[in-house]
Amino acid sequence: MSKKFKSILNCSVPISLLFLLLLVTIRAGGIELIQTEPVVCISDGCLRGTVLQNSVGGSYPAFLGIPFAKPPIGKLRFANPQPNDPWKGKYDASTTKSACIQIVTVLPSPRLYGSEDCLYLNVFMPTLKIREASLLPVMVYIQGGGFLYGSAQLEQRNPARFMTSRRVIVVTFQYRLGVFGFLSTGDRAAPGNFGMKDQVMALRWVKKNIRAFGGDPNRVTIFGESAGGSSVQFQMISPLSRGLFHRAVSMGGSDFFSLSGPIDNPLALARTQANVVGIEANELSTVELVEQLRKVDAYELTRSIERLKLWDIHPITQYLPVVEPPEEPEPFLAEDPRAAWQKGAYAIVPWMTGSIPNDGSIVTQTIYRNDSLVEDLNSKFVNLLPLILRTSITKEKLARLRKRFLNNTPPSKWVTKDNYAEITKLISEAWFLYPLVRSVKERLTNRNHTSTSVYSFQFRGRYSFSTLFTGSDKPYGISHLDEMIYLFRMPLFFPEFPPGSPEAEMTQLWVKFIVDFATQESVDKIGTCYGEKCDVVTFANSNNRYFPVRKQLLPGLDEEMYRFWKSFL
């Protein structure tokens, strides 16, 4: 190594970012190419990253598969995350690590994959040539997936489009899922919320280390979709997360969402879980129960979750956040999160939330892809409705549901092949839209809040998650998670949009909107809500051939829908 490069490595450079020039000769038509190998040093040791391409062909450095906690295996299964150990030499941060072990039941052919050793994160930085000397805002993404599936692998969530903005650093990470992330005995044997505490550990890592990558630890935005959106609200409520972030975005998920928790009797679920893998659990102490479950093969334990279902894939997820026991010294949740939100016991940070009109499609598309399931749900609808809506059902409530949603359905039927849109609207309102509006309204009536903004994503493009959920190309309209297609590249699921297409135009508009929030360059300064009223930033298709996408501010939340469900649930 030359003296010049040695002096660079030994000096104290701004934000401690070091770049070693690794000369790699690639002979292609006689041309020699020089690649850049980025290296960053943090308190745990030095990291050797890689160089990726953004959505317009420029290059940017990325550091992948960085450990932020010890592998949660052996005695650390069903235990709070522990800080990882430092390493010697340069850590290879050029590839992502395995996803957390999971089974994706919402797909027509459920897939089991991943590893227990999965607590890793990725850091993405803007193109080197245009980085500014000042520290950049940081956006930390929390994956969705019903607390059951999802990962930070580039094939599923590649933030290349964010890098073209040149204004933010993006961090993605993984947290334990399903039984590994959320099993609880209701006492200190397994207090629960391990997946949520993994999220906290990742945020602590960002607070401690992001400056080395050029990020500002005092300008951190957390954002997530579906269960990730619910996680954002949980992090706002949890005392463990105070001071770790400064802005928040909940997308298609809320703590008032019926499948966000908390679980009422986690110990009963833990004993049932043990029974389905052959452990006689009813007479075991909670300590013995946890010890026995730690011995079960991880793949067997993951597969066994399917035997906890009550009907088809429902409930979609059994394992959720819990209120931890009073004796837990550092609980993630010490009280019901809905009560905490109602009284304003949360981080006082700017908050934005939103959804798509058909978020309930995550439920209905898994049913309507199979005619026999439609018939089965119709015959069992009255009995299954309390499970789906998590509330008691009376004849009066059934009559109200039929009047509101099923006027065009024969009186002898509840679910038919022809009323997909109506059942989807029912689930969308109950699971997503009502919880969203309730969260906003309760925040606005409490004086402990800063700016609040609401969006609605209604743009329909050529690709949709409905293709994955149903296994067909049948047009179901906009689907749950579809807004993510325009934020992240997802090469595992969808090709890239053609340049100049309406979808490509929407990616630019949508990414800019989210980045503007993180950089405080949007309406967020005052929010779209004022008093107890809100305007909604709406993204939709346009009939204008020259401007095929549109963003506009429309007045009002759906008050009539809110009143209906407030008196129903």
C-alpha positions in Angstrom: 0.0 0.0 0.0 1.4 3.4 -0.9 2.3 6.0 1.7 -0.5 8.2 0.4 -3.2 5.6 1.1 -1.6 4.8 4.5 -1.9 8.4 5.5 -5.5 8.5 4.5 -6.3 5.4 6.7 -4.5 6.8 9.7 -6.0 10.3 9.6 -9.1 11.4 11.3 -11.5 12.1 8.4 -15.0 13.5 8.7 -17.6 10.9 9.9 -14.8 8.4 10.0 -15.6 7.1 6.5 -12.5 5.5 4.9 -12.3 4.3 1.3 -9.7 1.8 0.3 -9.1 1.7 -3.4 -9.0 -1.9 -4.4 -7.6 -2.2 -7.9 -9.4 -4.9 -9.7 -8.4 -5.5 -13.3 -11.3 -6.6 -15.5 -10.4 -7.1 -19.1 -13.3 -6.4 -21.3 -12.3 -5.3 -24.8 -8.9 -4.3 -23.4 -10.3 -1.8 -20.8 -9.1 -1.8 -17.2 -11.8 -0.9 -14.7 -11.1 0.3 -11.1 -13.6 -0.6 -8.5 -14.0 1.1 -5.1 -14.1 -1.0 -1.9 -15.7 1.0 0.9 -14.5 0.5 4.4 -16.1 1.9 7.6 -14.7 1.5 11.2 -17.1 1.4 14.1 -16.6 0.5 17.8 -17.0 -3.2 17.1 -14.4 -3.2 14.3 -14.0 -2.3 10.6 -16.5 -3.3 7.9 -15.7 -4.0 4.2 -18.7 -3.1 2.2 -19.7 -3.3 -1.5 -20.8 -1.0 -4.2 -24.4 -1.2 -5.7 -26.2 0.6 -8.5 -29.1 3.0 -7.8 -32.2 3.3 -10.0 -30.5 5.6 -12.5 -27.3 3.6 -13.0 -25.1 5.5 -10.5 -23.1 3.7 -7.8 -23.4 3.9 -4.1 -21.8 2.1 -1.1 -23.6 -0.4 1.0 -22.7 -2.4 4.1 -24.7 -5.6 4.3 -25.2 -8.2 7.0 -23.8 -6.3 9.9 -24.5 -8.0 13.3 -26.3 -5.8 15.8 -26.9 -8.5 18.4 -25.7 -12.0 19.3 -27.3 -14.9 17.4 -30.5 -15.7 19.3 -29.8 -19.4 19.5 -29.4 -21.9 22.3 -30.0 -20.3 25.6 -30.8 -17.0 23.8 -33.8 -18.5 22.1 -36.8 -16.9 23.8 -34.6 -14.4 25.5 -34.0 -10.6 25.2 -31.4 -9.7 22.6 -27.8 -9.3 23.8 -25.1 -7.0 22.3 -22.9 -8.7 19.8 -19.2 -9.2 20.3 -16.6 -7.1 18.5 -14.5 -8.7 15.7 -10.9 -8.7 14.6 -9.8 -7.7 11.1 -12.3 -6.4 8.5 -15.8 -7.9 8.7 -17.1 -8.9 5.2 -20.2 -6.7 4.8 -20.7 -7.3 1.1 -23.7 -9.7 1.2 -26.9 -9.9 3.1 -27.5 -12.6 5.7 -30.2 -15.2 5.9 -33.7 -14.1 6.7 -35.2 -15.0 10.1 -36.7 -18.4 10.0 -40.3 -18.2 8.8 -43.1 -19.9 6.8 -45.0 -17.7 4.4 -48.6 -18.9 4.6 -50.3 -16.2 2.6 -48.8 -17.7 -0.6 -50.7 -20.5 -2.5 -47.7 -22.7 -1.8 -46.3 -21.9 1.7 -42.5 -21.6 1.8 -40.4 -22.4 4.8 -36.9 -20.9 4.9 -34.5 -18.8 7.0 -32.3 -19.2 10.1 -32.5 -18.4 13.8 -29.1 -16.6 13.3 -30.6 -13.6 11.6 -30.1 -10.4 13.6 -28.3 -8.4 11.0 -28.8 -5.0 9.4 -27.8 -3.2 6.2 -26.7 0.4 5.7 -27.1 2.2 2.3 -25.4 5.5 1.5 -25.9 8.0 -1.4 -23.7 8.1 -4.4 -20.2 9.0 -3.2 -19.5 11.8 -5.7 -22.4 13.9 -4.5 -22.3 13.3 -0.7 -22.2 16.5 1.3 -19.9 17.2 4.2 -22.8 17.5 6.7 -24.4 14.5 8.3 -27.5 13.2 6.5 -30.9 12.3 7.9 -31.4 8.5 8.4 -34.4 6.4 7.5 -34.8 3.1 9.3 -37.2 0.7 7.7 -39.2 -1.9 9.7 -40.5 -4.8 7.6 -44.0 -6.0 7.6 -45.4 -9.5 7.3 -47.8 -10.1 10.2 -44.9 -10.6 12.6 -44.6 -14.0 10.8 -42.5 -13.3 7.6 -40.4 -10.8 5.8 -36.7 -9.9 5.6 -34.2 -7.2 4.8 -32.7 -9.1 1.9 -32.1 -7.1 -1.2 -34.3 -9.4 -3.3 -37.3 -8.3 -1.3 -36.5 -4.7 -0.2 -33.8 -2.9 -2.2 -33.7 0.8 -1.4 -31.9 1.8 -4.6 -34.6 4.4 -5.4 -33.9 6.3 -2.1 -30.2 6.6 -3.1 -31.1 8.7 -6.2 -32.5 11.4 -3.8 -28.9 11.9 -2.5 -30.5 13.2 0.7 -30.8 10.2 3.2 -29.1 7.2 4.5 -31.3 4.1 4.7 -31.0 1.2 7.2 -32.9 -2.0 7.0 -32.8 -4.8 9.5 -34.3 -8.1 10.5 -36.1 -9.1 13.8 -37.2 -12.5 15.1 -40.6 -13.6 13.9 -43.5 -15.9 14.9 -42.9 -18.1 17.9 -39.2 -17.1 18.1 -40.0 -13.4 18.3 -43.2 -13.4 20.3 -43.7 -16.5 22.5 -44.4 -15.5 26.0 -45.2 -17.3 29.3 -46.5 -14.2 30.9 -43.7 -14.1 33.4 -39.9 -13.7 33.5 -39.3 -17.2 32.1 -40.1 -15.8 28.7 -41.5 -12.2 29.0 -42.1 -12.0 25.3 -41.8 -9.1 22.7 -38.3 -10.4 21.7 -38.9 -9.3 18.1 -39.9 -5.8 19.3 -36.8 -5.7 21.5 -34.7 -6.7 18.4 -36.1 -3.6 16.8 -35.0 -1.5 19.7 -31.5 -3.1 19.6 -31.2 -2.2 15.9 -32.3 1.4 16.7 -29.7 1.6 19.5 -27.1 0.4 17.0 -28.1 3.2 14.7 -27.8 5.7 17.5 -24.4 4.5 18.4 -22.8 3.9 15.0 -24.6 5.7 12.1 -22.4 8.8 12.4 -19.5 6.7 11.0 -21.5 6.2 7.8 -22.3 9.9 7.5 -25.7 9.7 9.2 -27.1 12.1 11.8 -28.1 10.2 14.9 -30.3 13.1 15.9 -32.4 13.0 12.7 -33.7 9.4 12.5 -37.0 8.5 10.9 -38.5 5.1 11.4 -41.0 3.8 8.8 -42.7 0.5 8.1 -45.6 -1.1 6.4 -48.4 -3.5 7.7 -47.0 -5.1 10.8 -44.0 -2.8 10.3 -46.5 0.1 10.5 -47.9 -1.3 13.7 -44.3 -1.7 15.0 -43.7 2.0 14.4 -46.6 2.9 16.7 -45.3 0.3 19.2 -41.9 1.9 19.2 -43.5 5.4 19.7 -45.2 3.9 22.8 -42.4 1.9 24.3 -40.2 3.5 26.9 -37.3 1.5 25.6 -37.2 3.5 22.4 -37.2 7.0 23.8 -34.7 9.2 22.0 -33.8 6.6 19.4 -35.8 8.3 16.6 -37.3 11.7 15.8 -40.0 11.1 13.1 -42.2 8.2 12.4 -44.3 6.8 9.4 -46.9 4.1 9.9 -48.0 2.6 6.5 -50.9 0.2 6.3 -50.7 -0.8 10.0 -51.8 0.5 13.4 -51.7 -0.6 17.0 -55.5 -0.5 16.9 -55.4 -3.1 14.1 -57.1 -6.2 15.5 -54.2 -8.5 14.7 -51.5 -6.3 16.2 -52.2 -7.5 19.8 -51.8 -7.6 22.6 -52.4 -11.3 23.3 -54.7 -11.8 26.2 -53.4 -15.2 27.5 -49.9 -15.8 26.2 -49.2 -18.7 28.5 -52.1 -20.7 27.2 -50.8 -20.2 23.7 -47.3 -21.2 24.8 -48.6 -24.4 26.3 -50.7 -25.2 23.2 -47.5 -24.5 21.1 -45.6 -27.0 23.2 -48.4 -29.6 22.9 -48.4 -29.5 19.1 -44.7 -30.4 19.0 -45.2 -33.3 21.4 -44.3 -31.7 24.7 -46.7 -32.6 27.6 -46.8 -29.0 28.8 -49.8 -28.6 31.0 -48.1 -29.6 34.2 -44.7 -28.0 33.5 -43.6 -24.8 35.2 -43.0 -21.9 32.9 -39.2 -22.3 33.3 -39.4 -26.0 32.3 -41.8 -25.2 29.5 -39.3 -22.7 27.9 -36.4 -25.2 28.5 -38.2 -27.9 26.6 -39.2 -25.6 23.7 -35.5 -24.5 23.3 -34.7 -28.1 22.5 -37.1 -28.3 19.6 -35.7 -28.1 16.1 -36.2 -24.6 14.7 -37.8 -25.9 11.4 -40.1 -28.3 13.3 -41.2 -25.4 15.6 -41.8 -23.1 12.6 -43.9 -25.8 10.7 -45.9 -26.5 13.8 -47.4 -23.0 13.8 -49.8 -24.2 11.0 -51.4 -26.6 13.5 -52.5 -23.6 15.6 -54.8 -22.3 12.9 -58.5 -22.4 13.5 -59.6 -22.1 9.9 -57.4 -22.2 6.8 -54.7 -19.7 7.4 -56.7 -17.8 10.1 -55.9 -16.3 12.4 -53.2 -15.1 10.0 -50.8 -14.7 13.0 -51.1 -16.0 16.5 -47.9 -14.5 17.8 -48.1 -10.8 18.7 -46.8 -8.3 21.1 -47.8 -8.7 24.8 -48.0 -6.6 27.9 -45.1 -7.8 29.9 -45.3 -8.9 33.6 -44.8 -6.2 36.3 -41.6 -8.0 37.5 -39.9 -7.5 34.1 -37.2 -4.8 34.8 -37.1 -3.3 31.3 -40.4 -4.1 29.6 -41.0 -3.2 26.0 -44.7 -2.8 26.8 -45.8 -2.2 30.4 -49.4 -1.5 29.6 -52.0 -2.0 26.9 -50.6 0.0 23.9 -54.1 1.2 23.0 -54.5 2.7 26.5 -51.1 4.3 26.3 -51.9 5.8 22.9 -55.3 7.1 24.2 -53.7 9.0 27.0 -50.8 10.3 25.0 -48.0 8.2 26.5 -45.8 8.1 23.4 -42.8 9.8 21.9 -43.6 13.4 20.9 -42.4 13.2 17.3 -43.9 14.2 13.9 -46.0 11.3 12.7 -47.4 10.4 9.3 -49.8 7.5 8.6 -51.7 6.2 5.7 -53.1 3.2 3.8 -54.6 2.0 0.6 -58.4 1.5 0.1 -58.2 -2.3 -0.3 -55.7 -3.3 2.5 -58.2 -6.0 3.5 -57.2 -7.9 0.3 -54.5 -9.6 2.3 -57.3 -11.6 3.9 -59.8 -11.9 1.1 -57.3 -12.8 -1.7 -56.1 -15.8 0.3 -59.8 -17.0 0.4 -61.1 -16.0 -3.1 -58.2 -17.8 -4.8 -60.0 -21.1 -3.9 -63.7 -21.6 -4.7 -64.1 -24.3 -2.0 -62.8 -21.9 0.6 -65.4 -19.3 -0.5 -68.1 -21.9 0.0 -66.7 -23.0 3.3 -66.4 -19.5 4.7 -70.0 -18.8 3.6 -71.2 -21.8 5.6 -69.1 -20.8 8.7 -69.2 -17.0 8.4 -71.3 -16.3 11.5 -69.1 -18.6 13.6 -65.8 -17.3 12.2 -66.6 -13.6 12.2 -65.7 -13.1 15.9 -62.3 -14.7 15.1 -61.8 -12.4 12.0 -63.0 -9.2 13.7 -61.9 -10.0 17.3 -65.2 -8.9 18.8 -68.5 -10.4 19.9 -71.2 -10.8 17.2 -74.9 -10.4 17.8 -77.9 -10.7 15.4 -78.1 -6.9 15.5 -74.5 -6.6 14.4 -75.0 -9.1 11.6 -77.9 -7.1 10.3 -75.8 -3.9 10.4 -73.1 -5.6 8.4 -75.5 -6.9 5.8 -77.1 -3.5 5.4 -73.7 -1.7 5.0 -71.8 -4.2 2.9 -74.0 -7.0 1.5 -77.1 -5.3 0.1 -76.5 -7.0 -3.3 -75.8 -10.4 -1.8 -78.7 -12.9 -1.6 -80.2 -13.0 1.9 -79.3 -16.7 2.3 -75.6 -16.0 1.6 -72.8 -14.2 3.2 -69.8 -14.9 1.0 -70.1 -15.7 -2.7 -67.7 -15.7 -5.7 -69.3 -12.4 -6.8 -68.9 -10.3 -3.6 -65.1 -10.1 -3.3 -65.2 -6.3 -3.5 -67.8 -6.1 -0.7 -66.0 -8.5 1.7 -62.7 -6.8 1.0 -64.3 -3.5 1.9 -65.6 -4.9 5.2 -62.1 -6.3 6.1 -60.3 -3.1 4.9 -62.5 -0.9 7.1 -62.4 -3.1 10.2 -58.7 -4.0 10.1 -57.1 -1.0 8.6 -59.1 2.2 7.9 -61.0 2.4 11.2 -57.8 1.7 13.3 -56.0 4.4 11.2 -58.7 7.0 11.7 -59.0 6.1 15.4 -55.3 6.5 15.9 -55.3 9.9 14.2 -58.4 11.1 16.1 -57.1 10.1 19.5 -53.7 11.7 18.8 -55.4 14.9 17.8 -57.6 15.1 20.9 -54.5 14.7 23.0 -52.4 17.8 23.3 -49.2 15.7 23.6 -48.4 15.6 19.9 -46.5 17.4 17.1 -47.5 17.5 13.5 -49.7 14.8 12.1 -50.1 13.9 8.4 -52.3 11.4 6.6 -52.0 10.0 3.1 -53.9 7.6 0.9 -52.2 5.5 -1.8 -54.7 4.7 -4.6 -52.5 4.3 -7.7 -53.0 1.1 -9.6 -50.0 -0.1 -11.7 -49.1 -3.0 -13.9 -47.8 -5.1 -10.9 -49.6 -6.1 -7.7 -49.1 -8.3 -4.7 -52.4 -9.9 -5.6 -50.4 -12.0 -8.1 -48.4 -13.5 -5.2 -51.3 -13.9 -2.8 -53.6 -15.6 -5.4 -51.1 -17.3 -7.8 -53.0 -15.9 -10.7 -53.0 -12.8 -13.0 -56.7 -12.2 -12.4 -57.2 -8.4 -11.8 -58.1 -7.9 -8.2 -57.4 -4.1 -8.2 -55.0 -2.5 -5.8 -53.8 -4.8 -3.1 -52.3 -4.7 0.4 -48.6 -3.8 0.2 -48.8 -2.4 -3.3 -47.5 1.0 -2.3 -44.2 -0.8 -1.4 -43.7 -1.7 -5.0 -43.0 2.0 -5.7 -40.7 2.6 -2.7 -38.4 -0.4 -3.0 -37.1 -2.5 -5.8 -38.3 -6.1 -5.4 -36.5 -8.2 -8.0 -37.7 -11.5 -6.3 -41.3 -10.5 -7.1 -41.5 -7.8 -9.8 -39.4 -6.6 -12.8 -38.2 -2.9 -12.8 -40.6 -0.4 -14.4 -39.9 0.8 -17.9 -38.4 4.3 -18.0 -41.1 6.9 -18.6 -43.9 4.6 -17.7 -46.7 5.8 -15.3 -45.3 3.4 -12.7 -41.8 4.9 -13.0 -43.3 8.4 -12.7 -45.1 7.2 -9.5 -41.9 5.8 -8.0 -40.3 9.3 -8.3 -43.3 11.1 -6.8 -43.8 8.6 -4.0 -40.2 8.2 -2.9 -39.8 12.0 -2.9 -42.8 12.3 -0.7 -41.5 9.9 1.9 -37.9 11.3 1.8 -39.3 14.8 2.1 -40.9 13.8 5.3 -37.6 12.5 6.7 -35.7 15.6 5.6 -38.4 18.0 6.9 -39.0 19.4 3.4 -42.7 18.5 3.2 -46.1 19.6 4.6 -44.9 17.8 7.7 -43.8 21.1 9.2 -47.4 21.8 10.0 -49.0 18.4 9.1 -52.1 17.8 7.1 -54.2 17.7 10.3 -55.4 20.8 12.1 -57.6 20.9 15.2 -59.5 17.7 14.9 -59.8 17.7 11.1 -57.4 16.3 8.5 -56.7 16.7 4.8 -55.4 13.6 3.1 -52.5 13.6 0.6 -53.8 11.3 -2.1 -51.7 9.5 -4.8 -53.7 8.2 -7.8 -53.8 7.5 -11.5 -54.6 10.4 -13.8 -56.4 10.5 -17.1 -54.0 13.1 -18.4 -51.7 11.3 -21.0 -48.9 13.8 -20.3 -49.2 13.5 -16.5 -50.4 10.0 -15.8 -50.0 10.2 -12.0 -51.3 12.7 -9.6 -50.8 13.8 -6.0 -53.4 16.1 -4.5 -54.7 17.2 -1.1 -58.3 16.1 -0.4 -60.3 17.2 2.5 -61.5 15.0 5.4 -61.3 11.6 6.9 -64.1 9.1 6.5 -66.3 10.1 9.4 -69.3 7.9 8.5 -67.1 4.8 8.4 -65.4 5.8 11.7 -68.8 6.2 13.5 -70.0 2.8 12.2 -67.0 0.8 13.5 -66.7 2.8 16.7 -70.1 1.6 17.7 -69.5 -1.9 16.3 -66.1 -3.1 17.7 
